[in-house]
Amino acid sequence: MSITFKQWLEEQRHTTLESGVLARDVAADPDWPDSDDLEDLVLYLDWKGASDEAVARLRYVHVLYEVDAG
């Protein structure tokens, strides 16, 4: 993919969609990993103690990214 997940999220920041919610959370987290690997990102959220809802949002939005950027 030519655009990274984090770059794609940056483009979503001003939407009211699930991707926009996640994008704003990621923008506020200076430690968010520069990774497109979904499992790395899930592990990061687990390490941060994120809710099941947050992990589900990440999984859903990552699928949208793969479809859109793929």
N, C-alpha and C positions, 0 to 999 in steps of 0.2 A: 504494500500500500504506500502511496506516495505521501500521505498525510498521517501524522501520528495521532493516536487517540487523544492525547492531551491537546494537540493543535485543533483537532476536530471539535473537542469540547469547548475550546476558546470561542469558536464560531457559534456555539449554542448558548452562550451565557445570557443572552437577552431574550430567550424564548421562555414561554410559560410551560413548556413540555417537560417531561421527566429529564430529558437531556439537559435542559437549562438549569433545573434544580441541582443536578449532579455537577454541572459545570461551575456553578457558583460556589458549591462546597469545595471543589477541587481548587478553584482560584484562591480561596481563603486558607488553604492548607499548604504552607511552604514546603512541607516534607513529602508531598504527593510524588510517588515514583514516576520517573520518565520511562514507562514501560507500556507496551501494547499488549503484553501477555496478561490475559484475564486472570489467571490463577495467581500471578504475582500481585495483582491489584486486590484480589479477594484476600490474600494473605495479609496484605498491608492493612486493609480494613479490619480484619480479625485482630491483628496486633493492636490497632487503635481502639478496639472494643466497640466497634460500630454495631448498630442494630441489624437484625435480620432484614428489616425493610431497606436499610442502606445497601446491604449486599445484594438484595434482589434488584434494587434500582440499578446498581452498577452492572449486573449481569444483563438486564434488559437493555440498558443504554449501549453497552458494548456490542450487542447484536445489531442495534441500529447503526452504530459506527461501521461495523463490518459490511453491512448491506450498502450503506451510503458511500463509504470510501473504497470499497472493494471493487 
